Amino acid sequence: MTLKIHGIARSRAFRALWVAEEAGVPYEHIPTDSKSGAKQPEFLALNPNGRIPAIEDGSFVLFESLAITLYLAKRYSSGKLYPVRLEDEARAWQWSLWGATEIETPLIEMVSNRVVLPPAERNESVAAAAEAKLPRPLAVLDAHLAKPPYLLGETFTVADLNIAALLYSAWYNKIDLSRWPRMTAWLDRCLTRPGAQRARKLREA
Ligand SMILES: N[C@@H](CCC(=O)N[C@@H](CS)C(=O)NCC(=O)O)C(=O)O
């Protein structure tokens, strides 16, 4: 049965769409929106949190975007997107959990309140407080990338995909990230890959 990815592309479902494109796995995209679609009983049966994304891979159901990317990479792209060595796998988890806990919330708060929300709904003090939390973790990422090209070494993996996907909105909305030049060069590399471009088309169209 075809993999089903639930969630509009202009959401965290982008991460699942991107990994599916990179892995070359056929999928059906069901563009459930977060406000209404994600609150319907059929969707809540997949993700009782009422948030997108969720996937159905045959009879297997999974929510949490970064767990979805790790699962899809391991299932459909082991040895390419998903590292084989135990230590590299652990590093992929390290970076993914780091992304979710250290940078995701401040990035969303900053970009939403500077660019994405309608001007009347933006709150500059929330944006500024969020921005202040970013230099410490982004300096860590930038320093790690002193040894390019990718987070785990020579090849692009799900670790890069997860972190680049978290930074996508700042990158796309041209937030100034020039203080972290190695990170921005790496981000350009990740987000202009053919697989990334195919996934981006779904949300930038
Ligand atoms: N930690 C979850 C967060 C999912 C999430 O918050 N998704 C947003 C869209 S990007 C959503 O569905 N928001 C609607 C809501 O919170 O009610 C994940 O990464 O999958």
The ligand as a MOL file (V3000), in Angstrom:
LIG
                    3D

  0  0  0     0  0            999 V3000
M  V30 BEGIN CTAB
M  V30 COUNTS 20 19 0 0 0
M  V30 BEGIN ATOM
M  V30 1 N 5.9950 18.2940 17.4450 0
M  V30 2 C 5.0310 18.1620 16.3790 0
M  V30 3 C 4.3820 19.5230 16.1470 0
M  V30 4 C 3.3080 19.4550 15.0880 0
M  V30 5 C 2.6220 20.8040 14.9180 0
M  V30 6 O 2.5600 21.6470 15.8580 0
M  V30 7 N 2.1000 21.0440 13.7100 0
M  V30 8 C 1.3940 22.2700 13.4540 0
M  V30 9 C 1.5040 22.6420 11.9900 0
M  V30 10 S 3.1870 22.9090 11.5100 0
M  V30 11 C -0.0780 22.0610 13.7970 0
M  V30 12 O -0.6600 21.0680 13.3970 0
M  V30 13 N -0.6910 23.0260 14.5030 0
M  V30 14 C -2.0830 22.9840 14.8190 0
M  V30 15 C -2.3320 22.9330 16.2770 0
M  V30 16 O -1.3670 22.9960 17.0580 0
M  V30 17 O -3.4860 22.8420 16.6690 0
M  V30 18 C 5.7300 17.6460 15.1120 0
M  V30 19 O 6.8960 17.9840 14.9080 0
M  V30 20 O 5.1080 16.9140 14.3350 0
M  V30 END ATOM
M  V30 BEGIN BOND
M  V30 1 1 1 2
M  V30 2 1 2 3
M  V30 3 1 2 18
M  V30 4 1 3 4
M  V30 5 1 4 5
M  V30 6 2 5 6
M  V30 7 1 5 7
M  V30 8 1 7 8
M  V30 9 1 8 9
M  V30 10 1 8 11
M  V30 11 1 9 10
M  V30 12 2 11 12
M  V30 13 1 11 13
M  V30 14 1 13 14
M  V30 15 1 14 15
M  V30 16 2 15 16
M  V30 17 1 15 17
M  V30 18 2 18 19
M  V30 19 1 18 20
M  V30 END BOND
M  V30 END CTAB
M  END
